[in-house]
Amino acid sequence: MESKIQTNPYIVFDSSTEDKLSNTLTGEKILCGEKIIELIKFLREPKEFEIIEEKFCEIKDELPQLIHTLLAKKFLFRHSESEDTVTTITPCTPHLFNLPFLSKQKLQTLTEKAIVFIGVPLGMGNKTNTSASYYPNSLRNYTEKYSVKLNKESFFNSKAIGSANEFLSLEKLKRDGRLFDNGNIFFDSNESSTFCYHKIEKISKTIFEDTADKIPFFIGGDHSISYPIIKSALEVFGDDLCVIHFDAHTDTYDSPYSKIKHDQKTHHHGNFLTKCFEAGLKQAYQFGIRGLVNCNQEKNEFQTIYWCNEVKQLIKEKHGFDELPKDKKYYVTFDFDVLDPQFFKGTTTPVMNGFTLEECSYLIKTVLKDKDIIGLDVVELYTDKDELELTHQVASQFIFNLLNAIS
């Protein structure tokens, strides 16, 4: 056992009794006896294991296992593993759509995959506006304010968001209790951008390695968060992975600086897909691309671009988009600027002639039909824009549409 061990500074004692400890990062709580309390207080400053052993000589035989358990629960940490201590998902209140937390015990009771919302409150990929970092909690507060509930026990009338029988799959997800909100990936202002993206990748990979039991639904954040998520999915699924990308932009933009390679450089919300191709992504299907910014964009062999004006015509013809293979794994990333600006104000990159709400809803329903979806995200929602209430309404509607399509 490594000698330097310290109490996690995010550990707090219950205000009413000192026999309960809480990890404010993970949300985990434990009841403990006097010796554990004494150990936690003793290790507020890092100590060598030999010093710990000397101090607690009366429980010398039990001490290694006790410390091992507290390390596993992140109540203690080794100095060499301090980064792991803050690489975690932190439960949040209020919960999105009043959904419960997915515990290991709860997961074992499910017979079908759980869909787990995870906030990614990171906006550093857009240097002109970082307010997307506030969106996961802003959306939670909105659904709490209007009592929008998708937990198993609540009443939810889907006729309020669509026509009769349109949201049967969503209703079944709710009825079966398969929807959960596990909180936000933890970030701190002292962390570098490189480390923040590293944390997203590491947490995402752990989830994808357990994808037989759950489907992660990430709430961003700007579009730069999608690269570490997709990169981790590629490490798990390899060439079987395809990306379905709803966006006004290709997000393959670069500059002369892109040609300069060095360790301190990171990606941004306008080139995340380029980074995905560099990481090994072999196929991305892009829907809604349009605008002057794309006049000089040339697709590569890994891109299939469905230009917005062409898709509008395909939608009129009730095209089913059956050309997308059904034997692949799909990650879905949804940028809200795919919608026309008259329907969505909460973006920093509006592009005219986008999809109507009805066109985009049809697109989601048909493109995702019968696809093996391994994960999703919605991104590029900015809290400092006008008509935030309308932004929340549109975001909620399309989260419902996505849930209804993937189930």
C-alpha positions in Angstrom: 0.0 0.0 0.0 1.3 3.4 -0.9 2.4 5.4 2.1 0.9 8.9 1.5 -2.8 8.9 2.3 -5.2 11.8 3.0 -8.8 12.5 3.7 -10.8 13.7 0.7 -11.5 17.4 1.4 -15.0 17.0 0.1 -15.9 14.7 3.0 -18.3 16.4 5.6 -19.8 15.3 8.9 -23.6 15.2 9.3 -24.7 18.4 11.0 -26.9 16.5 13.5 -24.6 13.6 14.3 -20.9 12.8 13.9 -21.4 9.1 13.1 -22.4 9.8 9.5 -20.0 10.9 6.8 -21.0 12.3 3.3 -18.9 12.5 0.2 -20.2 15.7 -1.5 -18.7 14.7 -4.8 -20.2 11.3 -5.2 -23.2 11.8 -2.9 -22.4 8.6 -1.0 -23.0 8.5 2.8 -21.7 6.0 5.4 -22.5 5.4 9.0 -19.3 4.8 11.0 -17.9 4.2 14.4 -15.5 6.2 16.5 -12.3 4.7 15.0 -13.3 5.7 11.4 -14.2 9.2 12.6 -10.9 9.4 14.3 -9.1 8.1 11.2 -10.8 10.6 8.9 -9.9 13.5 11.2 -6.3 12.2 11.6 -5.8 12.1 7.9 -6.9 15.6 7.1 -3.2 16.1 6.6 -1.4 13.5 4.5 0.3 10.7 6.5 2.6 7.9 5.7 1.0 4.5 6.2 3.6 3.6 8.8 2.5 6.6 10.9 -1.2 5.6 10.5 -0.3 2.1 11.6 1.5 3.4 14.6 -1.4 5.6 15.6 -4.0 2.9 15.2 -2.0 0.0 16.4 -5.0 -1.5 18.3 -6.7 -2.2 14.9 -3.5 -3.0 13.0 -4.9 -6.2 11.5 -8.1 -4.6 10.2 -6.5 -1.3 9.1 -5.4 -2.3 5.5 -8.9 -3.5 4.6 -10.5 -0.5 6.3 -8.3 1.9 4.4 -8.9 0.0 1.2 -12.7 0.4 1.6 -12.5 4.1 2.3 -10.2 4.6 -0.7 -12.6 2.7 -3.0 -15.4 5.0 -1.8 -13.2 8.0 -2.3 -13.4 9.0 1.3 -9.6 8.8 1.4 -7.2 9.2 -1.5 -3.7 8.3 -2.3 -1.6 11.2 -3.6 -0.7 9.4 -6.8 -4.4 8.9 -7.5 -5.6 12.4 -6.6 -6.9 13.0 -10.2 -9.2 10.0 -9.8 -10.7 11.6 -6.7 -12.2 14.4 -8.7 -13.0 12.3 -11.8 -16.5 11.6 -10.8 -20.2 12.3 -11.4 -21.8 14.4 -8.7 -25.5 14.0 -7.9 -27.5 17.2 -8.4 -30.8 18.6 -7.0 -33.3 19.2 -8.3 -33.3 16.1 -10.5 -34.0 16.5 -14.2 -37.7 15.6 -14.8 -37.8 14.5 -11.1 -35.9 11.3 -12.1 -34.2 9.1 -9.5 -30.5 8.3 -9.2 -29.4 5.0 -10.7 -27.7 3.0 -8.0 -26.1 -0.4 -8.6 -28.9 -2.0 -6.6 -31.5 -0.3 -8.7 -29.7 -1.3 -11.9 -29.9 -5.0 -10.9 -33.7 -4.8 -10.8 -34.1 -3.7 -14.4 -34.8 -6.1 -17.2 -34.1 -3.6 -20.0 -31.5 -0.9 -20.5 -31.6 2.2 -18.3 -31.3 5.6 -19.9 -29.1 7.8 -17.7 -28.9 11.6 -18.0 -25.5 13.0 -17.2 -24.8 16.7 -17.2 -21.5 18.0 -18.7 -21.4 21.6 -17.5 -18.4 22.7 -19.6 -18.4 25.7 -21.9 -14.7 26.4 -22.5 -14.9 25.1 -26.1 -16.6 28.3 -27.2 -14.2 31.2 -26.4 -16.9 33.9 -27.1 -19.5 32.5 -24.7 -19.2 30.0 -21.9 -22.7 30.1 -20.6 -23.5 26.7 -22.0 -21.8 25.3 -18.9 -24.8 26.4 -16.9 -27.3 24.7 -19.0 -27.6 21.2 -17.3 -28.6 22.8 -14.0 -30.7 25.5 -15.7 -32.8 22.8 -17.4 -33.1 20.9 -14.1 -34.4 24.1 -12.4 -36.9 24.7 -15.3 -38.4 21.2 -15.1 -38.6 21.5 -11.4 -40.4 24.9 -11.7 -43.1 23.5 -14.0 -43.3 20.1 -12.3 -42.3 18.2 -15.5 -42.0 14.7 -14.2 -40.9 11.5 -15.9 -40.4 9.3 -12.9 -42.3 6.1 -12.7 -44.8 7.2 -10.0 -45.8 10.5 -11.6 -48.5 11.4 -14.0 -47.4 12.6 -17.5 -49.9 13.3 -20.2 -48.0 13.0 -23.5 -50.8 14.6 -25.4 -49.3 17.9 -24.1 -46.2 17.4 -26.2 -47.6 15.6 -29.3 -50.6 13.9 -30.9 -52.3 10.8 -29.5 -50.2 7.7 -29.7 -47.1 9.6 -30.8 -45.1 9.1 -27.6 -45.9 5.5 -26.7 -42.2 4.6 -26.4 -41.5 7.4 -24.1 -44.6 6.5 -22.0 -43.3 2.9 -21.7 -39.8 4.1 -20.6 -41.5 6.1 -17.9 -43.9 3.3 -16.9 -41.0 0.8 -16.7 -38.9 3.1 -14.6 -36.0 3.1 -16.9 -35.1 6.8 -16.8 -32.6 8.3 -14.4 -30.6 11.4 -13.6 -27.2 10.8 -12.1 -26.0 14.4 -11.9 -23.1 16.3 -13.4 -19.5 15.4 -14.2 -17.5 17.4 -11.6 -15.4 20.3 -12.9 -13.5 23.0 -11.0 -12.2 26.3 -12.2 -8.7 25.3 -11.2 -8.6 22.5 -13.7 -7.0 22.8 -17.1 -9.1 22.3 -20.2 -7.0 19.2 -21.1 -7.8 17.6 -17.7 -11.5 18.5 -18.0 -11.8 16.7 -21.4 -9.7 13.8 -20.0 -12.3 13.4 -17.2 -15.1 13.3 -19.7 -13.3 10.6 -21.8 -12.5 8.5 -18.7 -16.0 8.6 -17.3 -17.6 8.0 -20.7 -15.4 5.0 -21.4 -16.4 3.4 -18.0 -20.1 3.9 -19.0 -19.7 2.5 -22.5 -17.8 -0.6 -21.2 -21.0 -1.3 -19.3 -23.3 -0.4 -22.1 -25.2 -3.7 -21.9 -27.0 -2.2 -18.9 -27.4 1.5 -19.7 -27.5 4.2 -22.4 -25.9 7.5 -21.4 -27.7 10.7 -22.4 -25.3 13.7 -21.9 -26.6 17.2 -21.5 -24.1 19.9 -22.5 -22.2 22.1 -22.5 -20.8 23.2 -25.9 -20.1 20.9 -28.7 -16.5 20.3 -27.7 -17.7 17.8 -25.1 -18.7 15.4 -27.8 -15.2 14.6 -28.9 -13.9 12.9 -25.7 -17.2 11.0 -25.4 -17.0 9.7 -29.0 -13.3 9.0 -28.6 -14.1 6.8 -25.6 -16.9 5.1 -27.5 -14.4 4.4 -30.4 -12.1 2.7 -27.9 -14.9 0.4 -26.9 -16.8 -0.2 -30.2 -14.1 0.4 -32.8 -15.2 0.4 -36.5 -18.7 -0.6 -35.5 -19.4 2.9 -34.3 -21.1 5.5 -36.5 -22.1 9.1 -35.5 -25.4 10.7 -36.4 -24.9 14.4 -36.2 -27.7 17.0 -36.2 -26.2 20.4 -36.8 -26.1 23.5 -39.0 -22.3 23.1 -39.1 -19.9 20.4 -40.1 -17.7 21.1 -37.1 -14.7 20.2 -39.2 -13.4 23.8 -39.3 -9.7 24.6 -38.9 -7.2 27.3 -39.2 -3.4 27.6 -39.9 -2.9 27.0 -36.2 -4.5 23.5 -36.5 -1.4 22.4 -38.5 0.8 23.1 -35.5 1.0 20.1 -33.2 1.8 20.5 -29.5 0.7 19.0 -26.2 -0.9 22.2 -24.8 -3.3 22.6 -27.7 -6.9 21.5 -27.3 -9.9 21.2 -29.6 -13.0 23.5 -29.6 -16.7 23.4 -30.5 -16.1 24.0 -34.2 -13.7 21.1 -34.9 -14.8 18.3 -32.6 -15.7 16.1 -35.5 -12.2 16.5 -37.1 -10.8 15.2 -33.9 -13.2 12.3 -34.0 -12.0 11.4 -37.5 -8.4 11.7 -36.3 -9.3 9.3 -33.4 -10.5 6.7 -35.9 -14.2 7.4 -36.6 -15.0 5.9 -40.0 -18.5 7.2 -40.6 -20.6 10.3 -39.6 -24.0 11.1 -41.0 -24.6 14.8 -40.8 -28.1 16.3 -41.1 -29.0 20.0 -41.4 -25.7 21.4 -42.8 -26.3 24.8 -44.4 -25.2 28.4 -44.6 -22.4 30.6 -46.0 -19.9 29.2 -43.5 -20.1 25.9 -45.3 -19.7 27.2 -48.9 -16.0 26.2 -48.9 -16.5 22.9 -46.9 -15.4 19.8 -48.7 -16.4 16.5 -47.2 -14.0 13.7 -46.6 -14.5 10.0 -47.2 -15.9 9.5 -43.7 -18.6 12.1 -44.0 -22.1 11.7 -45.5 -23.6 15.2 -45.6 -27.4 15.6 -45.8 -27.7 19.3 -46.8 -30.6 21.0 -45.1 -32.4 22.1 -48.3 -32.1 18.6 -49.7 -33.4 17.0 -46.5 -36.4 19.3 -46.5 -37.4 17.9 -49.8 -36.8 14.3 -48.6 -39.0 14.9 -45.7 -41.8 16.2 -48.0 -41.4 12.9 -49.9 -41.7 10.9 -46.6 -38.2 9.5 -47.1 -37.3 6.8 -44.5 -33.5 7.2 -44.6 -33.2 3.4 -44.8 -29.8 3.8 -46.5 -28.2 4.1 -43.0 -27.0 0.6 -42.1 -28.9 -1.1 -39.2 -26.0 -3.4 -38.2 -23.9 -0.6 -36.6 -23.6 1.1 -33.2 -24.7 4.7 -33.3 -23.8 7.7 -31.2 -26.2 10.7 -31.6 -25.1 14.3 -31.1 -27.7 17.0 -31.4 -26.7 20.7 -31.8 -29.8 22.9 -31.4 -28.7 25.3 -34.1 -29.9 22.6 -36.5 -33.3 24.4 -35.9 -34.1 27.6 -37.7 -33.4 30.7 -35.6 -37.1 31.6 -35.5 -37.7 28.5 -33.5 -34.6 28.5 -31.3 -32.9 31.6 -29.9 -30.5 30.0 -27.4 -27.5 29.5 -29.7 -24.4 31.6 -30.4 -24.2 30.3 -34.0 -27.6 30.9 -35.7 -27.9 29.9 -39.3 -31.0 30.9 -41.4 -33.1 28.4 -43.4 -32.9 25.7 -40.8 -35.4 23.0 -39.9 -38.9 23.7 -38.5 -39.8 21.9 -35.3 -42.0 19.5 -37.2 -39.3 18.7 -39.8 -36.7 18.0 -37.1 -39.1 15.9 -35.2 -39.8 13.8 -38.3 -36.0 13.5 -38.9 -35.3 12.2 -35.4 -38.1 9.7 -35.6 -37.1 8.2 -39.0 -33.3 8.4 -38.9 -33.1 6.8 -35.5 -35.7 4.1 -36.1 -34.4 0.6 -35.5 -30.8 1.9 -34.8 -28.7 0.5 -32.0 -28.1 3.7 -30.0 -25.2 3.5 -27.5 -25.3 7.1 -26.4 -26.5 10.6 -27.1 -25.9 14.2 -26.3 -27.6 17.6 -26.7 -25.4 20.6 -26.8 -25.0 24.3 -27.6 -27.7 25.7 -25.3 -26.7 29.1 -23.9 -28.4 30.5 -20.8 -27.6 34.2 -21.5 -29.6 34.4 -24.6 -33.1 35.9 -25.0 -36.2 33.8 -24.5 -34.6 31.3 -22.1 -38.0 29.9 -21.2 -38.7 29.1 -24.8 -35.2 27.6 -25.1 -36.0 25.3 -22.2 -39.3 24.3 -23.8 -37.7 23.4 -27.1 -34.9 21.6 -25.4 -37.3 19.5 -23.3 -39.4 18.7 -26.4 -36.5 17.4 -28.4 -35.2 15.4 -25.4 -38.6 13.8 -25.4 -38.4 13.2 -29.1 -34.9 11.6 -28.8 -36.0 9.4 -25.9 -39.1 8.3 -27.8 -37.0 7.4 -30.9 -34.2 5.4 -29.2 -36.3 3.2 -26.9 
